[in-house]
Amino acid sequence: MPPETLDDASFMRRAMALARAGDHRPGANPIGCVIVLNGEVVGEGHNEVDVRHDPTAHAEIVAMRRAGERLGESEFRGATLYSTLQPCGMCTMASIWAKIGRIVYGAERDQVHPMYFEDRHLDTMDFVRDAFRDDLSVDGGLLAEECAELYIGPDKDVPRDEQFNR
């Protein structure tokens, strides 16, 4: 990962604050996302799947919807997406389709419980490599330890019926 910039850390800390807010909101989850274009936040959110009764209302999708409404656009060329957790397959593909220019995420897959991700053998970053886009970069692990603290650890024993995405 390239050295973090002050702006990168600041925007990730904003995403972390959104994740904490989601953790305290009934029906939401502690995943936060901020989309920045030209140094300005244009969309942000936390996971709202159970708030909206919408399985696509992940933090990244919520932030993209808000950015689209604000900008009146469906493509975000040159924007950076900051997420507290490595984006899932759906959110990675949405970032590709939205023409996001850069994805920066905090906690890595192996730093959190497997229930946060789809098939454990699928690396969503392969989607980026296979997208035929040379204008999209991915930087993972920004404030990774702090972000990972927002989630259940990889070795925690979570009863199967309490695990989501199973």
Backbone as numpy.savetxt, mean C-alpha at the origin, in Angstrom:
# Nx Ny Nz CAx CAy CAz Cx Cy Cz
17.69 -0.85 -1.80 16.85 0.33 -1.80 17.74 1.57 -1.80
17.39 2.56 -2.61 18.18 3.80 -2.58 18.00 4.51 -1.24
18.94 5.36 -0.88 18.80 6.07 0.39 17.49 6.85 0.42
16.82 6.80 1.56 15.55 7.52 1.65 15.80 9.02 1.68
14.83 9.74 1.16 14.90 11.19 1.23 14.02 11.63 2.40
14.21 12.87 2.81 13.38 13.42 3.88 11.91 13.37 3.46
11.64 13.70 2.21 10.25 13.66 1.72 9.70 12.25 1.76
10.48 11.26 1.32 10.01 9.88 1.36 9.61 9.50 2.78
10.46 9.77 3.74 10.17 9.41 5.13 8.95 10.16 5.63
8.82 11.42 5.27 7.67 12.22 5.70 6.36 11.66 5.14
6.36 11.32 3.86 5.14 10.78 3.25 4.83 9.38 3.81
5.85 8.60 4.10 5.60 7.28 4.69 5.04 7.44 6.10
5.55 8.42 6.83 5.01 8.64 8.18 3.53 9.07 8.10
3.16 9.81 7.07 1.75 10.17 6.88 0.94 8.89 6.61
1.46 8.01 5.78 0.77 6.74 5.51 0.64 5.92 6.80
1.65 5.96 7.64 1.60 5.24 8.91 0.52 5.84 9.82
0.38 7.15 9.83 -0.67 7.80 10.63 -2.05 7.37 10.13
-2.21 7.28 8.82 -3.48 6.82 8.25 -3.74 5.36 8.64
-2.70 4.54 8.64 -2.85 3.14 9.04 -3.31 3.06 10.49
-2.71 3.87 11.35 -3.12 3.86 12.77 -4.57 4.31 12.91
-4.98 5.30 12.13 -6.38 5.75 12.16 -7.30 4.61 11.71
-6.89 3.88 10.69 -7.68 2.75 10.22 -7.78 1.66 11.25
-6.73 1.50 12.04 -6.73 0.47 13.08 -7.75 0.79 14.17
-8.09 2.05 14.33 -9.04 2.47 15.38 -10.44 2.73 14.83
-10.65 2.55 13.55 -11.96 2.79 12.94 -12.66 1.44 12.74
-13.84 1.27 13.30 -14.56 0.01 13.10 -14.75 -0.30 11.61
-14.39 -1.52 11.22 -14.53 -1.95 9.83 -13.36 -1.61 8.94
-12.36 -0.93 9.49 -11.18 -0.57 8.70 -9.99 -1.39 9.19
-8.87 -1.27 8.50 -7.67 -2.02 8.85 -6.45 -1.11 8.80
-5.38 -1.49 9.48 -4.20 -0.62 9.60 -3.24 -0.68 8.41
-3.74 -0.36 7.26 -2.89 -0.22 6.09 -3.13 1.19 5.57
-2.08 1.96 5.41 -2.21 3.34 4.97 -1.49 3.59 3.66
-2.01 4.55 2.90 -1.43 4.87 1.60 -1.57 6.36 1.32
-0.53 6.92 0.71 -0.51 8.31 0.29 -0.01 8.34 -1.15
-0.67 9.11 -1.99 -0.22 9.31 -3.38 0.21 10.76 -3.52
1.43 10.94 -4.00 2.03 12.27 -4.09 2.38 12.56 -5.55
2.00 13.75 -5.99 2.33 14.21 -7.34 2.91 15.62 -7.23
4.09 15.82 -7.76 4.76 17.12 -7.70 4.88 17.65 -6.28
5.19 16.75 -5.35 5.41 17.15 -3.97 4.14 17.38 -3.16
2.98 17.13 -3.74 1.71 17.39 -3.06 0.91 16.10 -2.93
0.30 15.89 -1.76 -0.57 14.74 -1.57 -1.85 14.97 -2.38
-2.12 14.04 -3.29 -3.32 14.15 -4.13 -4.37 13.11 -3.79
-3.99 12.11 -3.00 -4.93 11.09 -2.56 -4.33 10.33 -1.41
-5.18 9.93 -0.48 -4.71 9.16 0.66 -5.86 8.37 1.24
-5.52 7.38 2.04 -6.56 6.60 2.69 -5.99 5.43 3.45
-6.90 4.72 4.11 -6.55 3.48 4.77 -7.52 2.42 4.27
-7.25 1.19 4.62 -8.08 0.08 4.17 -9.50 0.27 4.69
-10.51 0.22 3.79 -11.91 0.43 4.15 -12.80 -0.71 3.66
-12.25 -1.90 3.52 -12.98 -3.04 2.96 -14.30 -3.27 3.69
-14.26 -3.39 5.00 -15.48 -3.69 5.74 -16.32 -2.44 6.01
-15.74 -1.27 5.93 -16.50 -0.03 6.06 -17.42 0.12 4.84
-16.87 -0.13 3.67 -17.60 0.05 2.41 -18.27 -1.22 1.90
-17.99 -2.34 2.58 -18.47 -3.64 2.09 -18.04 -3.82 0.63
-16.75 -3.56 0.43 -16.16 -3.56 -0.90 -14.79 -4.22 -0.81
-14.64 -5.43 -1.35 -13.36 -6.13 -1.24 -12.22 -5.43 -1.97
-12.52 -4.45 -2.82 -11.45 -3.73 -3.51 -11.03 -2.46 -2.77
-11.62 -2.15 -1.64 -11.34 -0.89 -0.94 -10.08 -0.98 -0.07
-9.00 -1.50 -0.68 -7.70 -1.50 0.00 -7.20 -0.05 0.06
-6.26 0.21 0.94 -5.76 1.58 1.13 -5.29 2.20 -0.19
-4.58 1.41 -0.99 -4.05 1.94 -2.25 -5.18 2.30 -3.22
-6.20 1.46 -3.28 -7.33 1.72 -4.18 -8.12 2.93 -3.70
-8.35 3.02 -2.38 -9.04 4.18 -1.81 -8.28 5.46 -2.17
-6.95 5.43 -2.00 -6.13 6.60 -2.32 -6.18 6.94 -3.81
-6.17 5.90 -4.67 -6.25 6.16 -6.12 -7.60 6.77 -6.48
-8.67 6.27 -5.89 -10.00 6.83 -6.17 -10.05 8.31 -5.77
-9.50 8.62 -4.62 -9.50 10.02 -4.16 -8.61 10.88 -5.04
-7.47 10.34 -5.47 -6.60 11.10 -6.38 -7.31 11.34 -7.71
-7.98 10.32 -8.22 -8.72 10.47 -9.47 -9.80 11.53 -9.38
-10.54 11.53 -8.27 -11.58 12.54 -8.08 -10.97 13.94 -7.99
-9.88 14.05 -7.26 -9.26 15.36 -7.08 -8.67 15.90 -8.38
-8.00 15.00 -9.13 -7.31 15.44 -10.34 -8.19 15.41 -11.59
-9.31 14.70 -11.51 -10.14 14.54 -12.70 -9.46 13.69 -13.75
-8.62 12.78 -13.30 -7.83 11.92 -14.19 -7.87 10.49 -13.68
-7.61 9.55 -14.57 -7.50 8.15 -14.16 -6.07 7.63 -14.28
-5.19 8.48 -14.77 -3.77 8.13 -14.85 -2.98 9.12 -14.01
-1.99 8.60 -13.29 -1.22 9.41 -12.37 0.26 9.36 -12.72
0.58 9.67 -13.97 1.98 9.64 -14.43 2.83 10.57 -13.57
3.96 10.04 -13.15 4.89 10.81 -12.33 4.58 10.80 -10.85
3.47 10.19 -10.44 3.10 10.16 -9.02 3.86 9.04 -8.30
4.01 9.23 -7.01 4.60 8.21 -6.14 3.52 7.73 -5.18
3.41 6.42 -5.06 2.47 5.80 -4.13 3.27 5.28 -2.95
2.92 5.72 -1.74 3.55 5.27 -0.50 2.56 4.38 0.23
2.95 3.15 0.53 2.09 2.23 1.25 2.87 1.63 2.42
2.19 1.46 3.54 2.84 0.93 4.73 3.18 -0.55 4.61
2.58 -1.22 3.64 2.77 -2.65 3.45 2.95 -2.91 1.96
3.80 -3.86 1.62 3.99 -4.19 0.20 2.62 -4.42 -0.43
2.33 -3.72 -1.53 1.00 -3.86 -2.15 0.71 -5.29 -2.59
-0.56 -5.66 -2.43 -1.02 -6.98 -2.89 -1.08 -6.98 -4.41
-1.44 -8.11 -4.98 -1.53 -8.23 -6.43 -2.51 -7.26 -7.05
-3.69 -7.12 -6.45 -4.70 -6.21 -6.99 -4.18 -4.77 -6.99
-3.59 -4.35 -5.89 -3.12 -2.98 -5.78 -1.90 -2.71 -6.67
-1.06 -3.72 -6.83 0.07 -3.58 -7.75 -0.42 -3.41 -9.18
-1.37 -4.25 -9.58 -1.91 -4.13 -10.95 -2.63 -2.80 -11.14
-3.37 -2.35 -10.14 -4.04 -1.05 -10.24 -3.02 0.07 -10.40
-1.89 -0.04 -9.70 -0.83 0.96 -9.83 -0.26 0.97 -11.24
-0.12 -0.20 -11.81 0.37 -0.30 -13.19 -0.63 0.35 -14.14
-1.91 -0.01 -14.01 -2.94 0.55 -14.89 -3.09 2.06 -14.70
-2.87 2.55 -13.47 -2.99 3.99 -13.19 -1.77 4.78 -13.64
-0.76 4.07 -14.13 0.48 4.71 -14.60 1.23 5.41 -13.48
1.12 4.87 -12.25 1.92 5.38 -11.13 3.38 5.29 -11.55
4.18 6.28 -11.20 5.58 6.28 -11.61 6.51 5.57 -10.64
6.11 5.53 -9.37 6.98 4.94 -8.36 6.13 4.40 -7.22
6.47 3.22 -6.76 5.83 2.62 -5.59 6.89 2.53 -4.50
6.57 3.06 -3.33 7.45 2.97 -2.17 6.63 2.31 -1.06
7.14 1.22 -0.52 6.40 0.57 0.56 7.30 0.32 1.75
6.64 0.13 2.90 7.35 -0.08 4.15 7.63 -1.54 4.44
6.72 -2.19 5.15 6.92 -3.57 5.58 6.92 -4.52 4.39
7.83 -5.47 4.44 7.95 -6.51 3.41 7.05 -7.68 3.78
6.74 -8.51 2.80 5.90 -9.69 3.01 6.37 -10.56 4.17
7.67 -10.77 4.26 8.18 -11.69 5.29 8.23 -11.07 6.68
7.87 -9.81 6.82 7.87 -9.15 8.12 6.50 -9.18 8.80
5.49 -9.70 8.11 4.13 -9.73 8.63 3.54 -11.13 8.49
2.44 -11.34 9.15 1.75 -12.64 9.07 1.32 -12.91 7.62
1.40 -14.15 7.18 1.04 -14.49 5.79 -0.41 -14.16 5.42
-1.29 -13.99 6.39 -2.69 -13.72 6.07 -2.88 -12.39 5.34
-1.87 -11.54 5.34 -1.99 -10.24 4.67 -1.84 -10.34 3.15
-1.44 -11.50 2.66 -1.16 -11.63 1.24 -1.87 -12.81 0.61
-2.00 -12.74 -0.70 -2.55 -13.84 -1.47 -1.53 -14.97 -1.52
-1.66 -15.86 -2.42 -0.78 -17.03 -2.54 0.64 -16.69 -2.13
1.16 -17.45 -1.21 2.48 -17.17 -0.63 3.63 -17.36 -1.60
3.37 -17.98 -2.74 4.44 -18.20 -3.71 4.43 -17.16 -4.83
3.45 -16.26 -4.77 3.30 -15.24 -5.79 4.01 -13.97 -5.33
4.94 -13.50 -6.10 5.62 -12.26 -5.80 5.01 -11.17 -6.67
4.26 -10.28 -6.05 3.57 -9.25 -6.82 4.54 -8.33 -7.56
5.78 -8.29 -7.13 6.74 -7.45 -7.85 7.04 -8.03 -9.23
6.73 -9.31 -9.44 6.83 -9.87 -10.79 5.87 -9.16 -11.74
4.74 -8.70 -11.22 3.79 -7.97 -12.06 4.45 -6.72 -12.63
5.23 -6.05 -11.79 5.91 -4.83 -12.22 6.95 -5.17 -13.28
7.72 -6.21 -13.04 8.76 -6.60 -14.01 8.15 -7.03 -15.34
6.94 -7.59 -15.29 6.28 -8.08 -16.51 5.35 -7.06 -17.15
5.30 -5.85 -16.62 4.33 -4.86 -17.09 4.79 -4.12 -18.34
6.01 -4.35 -18.78 6.54 -3.66 -19.96 6.50 -2.15 -19.78
6.81 -1.71 -18.55 6.86 -0.28 -18.27 8.24 0.05 -17.73
8.93 0.92 -18.43 10.24 1.33 -17.95 10.16 2.63 -17.15
8.93 3.11 -16.93 8.74 4.35 -16.18 8.16 4.09 -14.79
8.25 2.87 -14.29 7.75 2.51 -12.97 8.89 1.91 -12.16
9.14 2.49 -11.00 10.16 1.93 -10.11 9.53 1.56 -8.78
10.15 0.63 -8.09 9.66 0.15 -6.80 10.81 0.19 -5.80
10.54 0.81 -4.66 11.50 0.86 -3.56 10.81 0.31 -2.33
11.28 -0.83 -1.84 10.66 -1.45 -0.67 11.52 -1.32 0.56
10.89 -1.40 1.71 11.60 -1.41 2.97 11.82 -0.06 3.62
11.12 0.97 3.18 11.26 2.29 3.79 10.58 2.28 5.16
11.33 2.59 6.20 10.83 2.55 7.58 10.14 1.21 7.86
10.74 0.16 7.34 10.14 -1.18 7.37 9.82 -1.67 8.78
10.74 -1.50 9.71 10.51 -1.98 11.06 9.33 -1.26 11.71
9.28 0.06 11.53 8.18 0.83 12.10 6.85 0.44 11.46
6.86 0.24 10.16 5.65 -0.18 9.47 5.23 -1.58 9.92
6.17 -2.49 10.05 5.86 -3.87 10.44 5.20 -3.92 11.82
5.52 -2.97 12.68 4.92 -2.93 14.01 3.41 -2.69 13.96
2.91 -2.22 12.84 1.48 -1.98 12.67 0.69 -3.28 12.49
1.40 -4.37 12.20 0.76 -5.61 11.79 1.10 -6.77 12.71
0.35 -7.83 12.56 0.61 -9.06 13.29 1.88 -9.68 12.71
2.77 -10.10 13.59 4.06 -10.64 13.17 3.95 -11.96 12.43
4.98 -12.29 11.67 4.95 -13.48 10.82 4.84 -14.80 11.58
5.30 -14.84 12.81 5.30 -16.09 13.56 4.20 -16.18 14.61
3.30 -15.19 14.64 2.22 -15.21 15.63 1.22 -16.29 15.28
0.68 -16.91 16.30 -0.33 -17.95 16.12 -1.71 -17.29 16.11
-2.27 -17.12 14.94 -3.59 -16.53 14.79 -4.56 -17.64 14.41
-5.60 -17.84 15.22 -6.57 -18.89 14.87 -7.09 -18.69 13.45
-7.22 -19.77 12.74 -7.60 -19.72 11.32 -8.89 -18.92 11.10
-9.87 -19.06 11.98 -11.13 -18.36 11.78 -11.03 -16.86 12.05
-9.91 -16.41 12.60 -9.68 -14.98 12.82 -8.79 -14.37 11.74
-8.32 -15.18 10.83 -7.46 -14.69 9.76 -8.31 -14.25 8.58
-8.01 -13.08 8.08 -8.67 -12.64 6.86 -7.83 -13.09 5.69
-8.38 -13.02 4.52 -7.69 -13.43 3.29 -7.32 -14.92 3.32
-8.12 -15.72 3.99 -7.90 -17.16 4.04 -9.10 -17.87 3.48
